[in-house]
Amino acid sequence: MNRVNEFVVLIFVFVFLGSQAWAKVPAFKGKLVSSALIIDLESGRSKIVRKPTADGRVRNSLLSPDGQILAFRYELNPDSNNHSDGELRILDLKTYEETPLFRDKWGFDFEWSPDSKFLIYKRATVPFGVKIFQIRTFNQWDLDLSSPGFKGVGNLKWEKDGETITYGAGIAGTENQGGYYRIKLGEKESTFITLLPSYIMGEVLSPDDTMVAFTTFKDTDLFIYDFKTDSVRTLGRTRKSAHFPFWSPDGQWVGVELSNDIGQPWEVVAWNLPTGKKRALPTEGWENNQWWYPQTESPVDCEKIILNRLGPGKKLTEAEILK
């Protein structure tokens, strides 16, 4: 190699290494949904889509995958000592028509179907009882996640194939040991994926269904479990308590809420997985933030899948609505 070629190679190496060292962390895209507040992460503009009233306030919102409907828990009598009494409601963001579905005083979790037509719902008072609701028809289907080895079911995730539900569950006979499972609609037995560390909470599946972000009751860190490598990675070490992890739609970022103590102001931050860089998110912070981005491909037909696997369902009666 002559001197000219050596010089060219050295320049290339220098430029390449320099570009890597000074590479910018990718910009935030999409929207952040925090209770009734929706923030455009690119422009920084925010919009309150449902103002609190004297009888309650919005909590734990989820924007549908198509961006048309906000499902949320409406906490009734927020100034009383009972903060768990609430209703599951949906808000059409085009017409701002609000529809209450039903009431539950013990708390609940919910998740959208990939096609934005169904909600999967888990009541805290029935640890294994899960229902699927079709928001247009008010039809419902029951799912049984009970198992002799379970002592409670955690967060649910409806996978992009439209037929698989993934969830965490406590394992009976262990000291708060958790496992991760998946089940196809209509099947009787769940498939075990992996054990997760003790005292796990807030587990949430990545958009590509290959990783789980979670925190624990014992540690203050944010953890990532990778299905492919069967390994756990500590993503963020902090002296603050980490709660309510969430993913960016492209799976490149993992967000979490940090606080020095319960009742203290929240700080919402996100880590970029490829670079390890941390950035603050522009939100006041309220539990269960959602990072939303428009769908890039057509979703599966969940109605067809549900009818094939679970049958026609049963319509909610007037007595069951807001019961």
C-alpha positions as MATLAB code, in Angstrom:
seq = 'MNRVNEFVVLIFVFVFLGSQAWAKVPAFKGKLVSSALIIDLESGRSKIVRKPTADGRVRNSLLSPDGQILAFRYELNPDSNNHSDGELRILDLKTYEETPLFRDKWGFDFEWSPDSKFLIYKRATVPFGVKIFQIRTFNQWDLDLSSPGFKGVGNLKWEKDGETITYGAGIAGTENQGGYYRIKLGEKESTFITLLPSYIMGEVLSPDDTMVAFTTFKDTDLFIYDFKTDSVRTLGRTRKSAHFPFWSPDGQWVGVELSNDIGQPWEVVAWNLPTGKKRALPTEGWENNQWWYPQTESPVDCEKIILNRLGPGKKLTEAEILK';
ca = [
       0.000    0.000    0.000;
       1.483    3.360   -1.027;
       1.489    6.474    1.134;
      -1.510    8.012   -0.622;
      -3.647    4.953   -0.002;
      -2.486    4.758    3.617;
      -3.428    8.396    4.082;
      -6.892    7.798    2.587;
      -7.462    4.807    4.878;
      -6.385    6.810    7.934;
      -8.737    9.649    6.998;
     -11.601    7.170    6.563;
     -10.939    5.534    9.937;
     -10.694    8.910   11.638;
     -13.946   10.152   10.097;
     -15.761    6.904   10.875;
     -14.623    6.746   14.483;
     -15.305   10.414   14.942;
     -18.811   10.075   13.550;
     -19.466    7.209   15.937;
     -18.134    9.113   18.916;
     -20.149   12.206   18.100;
     -23.229   10.404   16.774;
     -26.393   12.060   17.917;
     -29.037   10.179   19.808;
     -32.040    9.700   17.466;
     -34.764   12.322   17.838;
     -38.000   11.512   19.571;
     -40.943   10.788   17.279;
     -44.641   10.231   17.820;
     -46.756   11.230   20.791;
     -46.657   10.660   24.524;
     -49.981    9.977   26.224;
     -50.011   10.825   29.914;
     -53.494   10.616   31.444;
     -55.571   13.210   29.515;
     -52.480   14.977   28.152;
     -51.210   14.137   24.652;
     -47.794   15.576   23.755;
     -46.330   15.751   20.244;
     -42.718   14.713   20.845;
     -41.415   16.380   17.674;
     -43.004   19.817   18.107;
     -43.369   19.820   21.902;
     -47.002   20.930   21.620;
     -49.429   19.388   24.083;
     -53.190   19.051   24.256;
     -55.482   18.160   27.131;
     -58.186   15.974   25.594;
     -60.297   15.436   28.704;
     -60.378   18.012   31.482;
     -61.038   16.869   35.066;
     -64.428   17.569   36.585;
     -65.777   17.756   40.116;
     -66.673   14.070   40.127;
     -63.439   12.562   38.846;
     -60.285   12.616   36.729;
     -58.596   10.651   33.958;
     -56.021    7.990   34.817;
     -54.124    5.284   32.922;
     -54.988    6.291   29.363;
     -54.220    4.287   26.230;
     -54.559    5.699   22.724;
     -55.839    3.129   20.220;
     -53.336    1.918   17.601;
     -55.211    3.881   14.909;
     -55.089    7.057   17.035;
     -58.860    7.582   16.965;
     -59.994    6.578   20.475;
     -58.636    7.165   23.969;
     -59.491    4.435   26.476;
     -58.981    5.421   30.088;
     -59.779    4.748   33.683;
     -61.944    7.522   35.097;
     -61.237    7.787   38.808;
     -64.402    8.701   40.671;
     -64.361   10.892   43.780;
     -60.604   11.541   43.544;
     -60.561   13.566   46.762;
     -61.965   10.734   48.839;
     -59.900    8.097   50.653;
     -60.921    5.460   48.108;
     -58.792    6.103   45.030;
     -59.541    2.788   43.314;
     -63.219    3.325   42.486;
     -63.310    3.998   38.750;
     -64.899    3.427   35.374;
     -63.485    2.210   32.076;
     -64.412    4.789   29.447;
     -63.609    5.509   25.811;
     -63.360    8.938   24.165;
     -63.734    9.416   20.408;
     -61.077   12.004   19.524;
     -62.957   13.115   16.396;
     -66.383   13.755   17.926;
     -65.296   13.913   21.607;
     -68.196   11.619   22.403;
     -67.470    9.809   25.660;
     -68.823    6.331   26.401;
     -68.649    4.764   29.885;
     -68.335    0.977   29.712;
     -68.506   -0.266   33.293;
     -67.416    0.441   36.849;
     -65.007   -1.409   39.110;
     -64.057   -0.251   42.589;
     -61.019   -2.513   42.878;
     -58.968   -1.395   39.917;
     -58.251   -2.954   36.534;
     -55.821   -3.166   33.627;
     -56.642   -3.013   29.928;
     -54.977   -3.179   26.514;
     -56.015   -2.461   22.923;
     -56.256   -5.047   20.161;
     -53.968   -4.401   17.170;
     -56.965   -3.326   15.037;
     -58.361   -0.840   17.607;
     -61.747   -2.607   17.766;
     -61.396   -4.540   21.030;
     -60.178   -4.038   24.584;
     -58.809   -6.830   26.723;
     -59.599   -6.182   30.370;
     -58.451   -7.707   33.676;
     -60.114   -6.961   36.986;
     -57.978   -6.867   40.118;
     -60.698   -8.633   42.116;
     -60.645  -11.651   39.787;
     -56.944  -12.533   39.517;
     -57.370  -14.936   36.586;
     -60.568  -13.638   34.984;
     -59.977  -11.733   31.754;
     -62.555  -10.360   29.322;
     -62.402   -9.124   25.752;
     -64.846   -6.376   24.751;
     -65.817   -5.250   21.271;
     -66.341   -1.529   21.765;
     -68.717   -1.118   18.811;
     -71.147   -3.944   19.656;
     -70.590   -4.361   23.434;
     -70.039   -8.082   22.855;
     -67.760   -9.828   25.339;
     -65.697  -13.002   25.557;
     -64.245  -14.622   28.685;
     -60.650  -15.823   28.895;
     -59.470  -18.162   31.633;
     -55.821  -17.682   32.597;
     -56.045  -19.718   35.787;
     -53.471  -22.381   36.474;
     -52.685  -24.488   39.574;
     -49.252  -22.885   39.603;
     -50.408  -19.252   39.425;
     -51.108  -16.829   42.250;
     -52.017  -13.799   40.150;
     -51.747  -12.405   36.612;
     -49.855   -9.237   35.729;
     -49.888   -6.929   32.717;
     -51.441   -8.202   29.494;
     -50.149   -7.573   25.965;
     -52.087   -8.326   22.795;
     -49.493   -9.297   20.215;
     -49.516   -8.058   16.622;
     -50.666  -11.429   15.241;
     -54.079  -10.733   16.820;
     -54.370  -14.186   18.343;
     -51.738  -14.260   21.095;
     -51.876  -12.770   24.592;
     -48.619  -12.434   26.544;
     -48.563  -11.814   30.295;
     -46.630  -12.111   33.533;
     -47.873  -14.248   36.421;
     -46.876  -14.936   39.994;
     -45.797  -18.503   40.696;
     -47.360  -20.217   43.701;
     -44.996  -21.662   46.285;
     -42.193  -19.186   45.577;
     -41.098  -15.964   47.237;
     -42.698  -13.563   44.767;
     -41.147  -15.399   41.823;
     -42.579  -14.371   38.464;
     -42.906  -16.131   35.148;
     -43.733  -14.929   31.648;
     -46.290  -16.766   29.513;
     -48.240  -16.593   26.263;
     -51.535  -18.111   25.245;
     -53.408  -18.195   21.949;
     -57.071  -17.256   22.001;
     -59.227  -20.334   22.428;
     -56.472  -22.511   23.881;
     -56.688  -23.954   27.400;
     -53.017  -24.018   28.380;
     -50.474  -21.194   28.436;
     -46.940  -21.648   27.120;
     -44.162  -20.891   29.613;
     -41.518  -18.511   28.253;
     -39.146  -17.822   31.117;
     -38.723  -17.137   34.813;
     -38.325  -13.502   35.812;
     -36.611  -12.102   38.921;
     -38.415  -11.889   42.254;
     -40.653   -8.924   43.084;
     -41.211   -8.035   39.420;
     -43.732   -5.307   38.571;
     -44.805   -3.232   35.588;
     -43.640   -5.779   33.020;
     -44.324   -4.679   29.439;
     -43.585   -6.448   26.158;
     -41.537   -4.753   23.423;
     -43.246   -3.808   20.127;
     -41.517   -6.666   18.281;
     -42.534   -9.156   21.024;
     -38.910  -10.169   21.765;
     -38.106   -8.336   25.035;
     -39.750   -7.420   28.327;
     -38.998   -4.228   30.256;
     -39.744   -4.357   33.975;
     -38.940   -2.991   37.411;
     -39.032   -4.737   40.782;
     -40.166   -3.969   44.315;
     -36.679   -4.582   45.720;
     -34.413   -2.691   43.296;
     -34.549    0.817   41.879;
     -33.320   -0.106   38.413;
     -34.912   -0.729   35.026;
     -34.393   -4.203   33.569;
     -34.741   -5.748   30.101;
     -35.275   -9.467   29.523;
     -34.314  -10.649   26.023;
     -36.152  -13.768   24.781;
     -33.546  -14.455   22.096;
     -30.550  -14.562   24.442;
     -32.474  -15.643   27.569;
     -30.689  -12.949   29.553;
     -31.546   -9.957   31.765;
     -29.876   -6.599   31.225;
     -29.848   -3.744   33.727;
     -30.600   -0.747   31.564;
     -30.656    2.156   33.956;
     -28.962    2.364   37.340;
     -30.357    5.161   39.470;
     -30.771    6.094   43.091;
     -34.419    6.879   42.409;
     -37.285    4.402   42.330;
     -38.290    3.326   38.829;
     -41.914    2.626   37.963;
     -44.246    2.107   34.988;
     -41.828    1.271   32.128;
     -42.968    1.765   28.532;
     -41.540    1.306   25.020;
     -41.254    3.559   22.003;
     -43.190    2.082   19.050;
     -39.978    1.272   17.171;
     -38.499   -0.544   20.172;
     -35.432    1.724   20.231;
     -36.308    3.515   23.470;
     -37.489    2.367   26.883;
     -39.070    4.973   29.146;
     -39.664    4.893   32.874;
     -40.850    7.167   35.667;
     -38.423    8.011   38.458;
     -39.125    9.427   41.893;
     -37.262    9.840   45.160;
     -40.331    8.800   47.117;
     -44.033    8.078   46.721;
     -45.916   11.349   46.487;
     -42.840   13.236   45.276;
     -42.585   14.770   41.771;
     -41.996   12.317   38.948;
     -39.214   12.516   36.407;
     -39.840   10.730   33.110;
     -36.764    9.566   31.194;
     -35.978    7.219   28.316;
     -32.932    5.173   27.378;
     -31.934    4.606   23.773;
     -31.071    0.898   23.511;
     -28.486    1.084   20.678;
     -26.502    3.932   22.270;
     -27.335    3.627   25.977;
     -27.982    7.383   26.089;
     -30.615    8.760   28.458;
     -32.942   11.667   27.719;
     -35.737   13.371   29.627;
     -39.245   13.235   28.207;
     -41.398   16.396   28.166;
     -44.198   15.382   30.503;
     -45.272   16.097   34.035;
     -45.417   12.383   34.676;
     -48.407   10.387   35.761;
     -48.550    6.650   35.924;
     -48.648    4.442   32.817;
     -47.325    6.730   30.099;
     -47.801    5.484   26.546;
     -45.502    6.234   23.622;
     -47.636    6.221   20.468;
     -46.770    6.341   16.785;
     -48.976    5.813   13.687;
     -49.198    2.255   12.427;
     -46.874    1.566    9.515;
     -48.708   -1.538    8.281;
     -52.299   -2.700    8.137;
     -53.350   -4.551   11.304;
     -54.757   -8.060   11.301;
     -58.525   -8.589   11.398;
     -59.050   -9.330   15.105;
     -62.813   -9.716   14.678;
     -62.311  -12.595   12.268;
     -59.692  -14.171   14.536;
     -61.878  -13.872   17.644;
     -64.963  -15.280   15.926;
     -62.951  -18.223   14.599;
     -61.261  -18.962   17.913;
     -63.800  -17.891   20.548;
     -67.173  -17.919   18.817;
     -69.843  -15.185   18.636;
     -69.475  -13.858   22.182;
     -72.132  -12.550   24.540;
     -73.586   -9.042   24.600;
     -73.230   -6.973   27.761;
     -76.588   -6.410   29.407;
     -77.760   -3.086   30.767;
     -77.273   -4.477   34.271;
     -73.638   -5.361   33.539;
     -72.714   -1.966   32.098;
     -71.347    0.273   34.866;
     -72.136   -2.439   37.389;
];
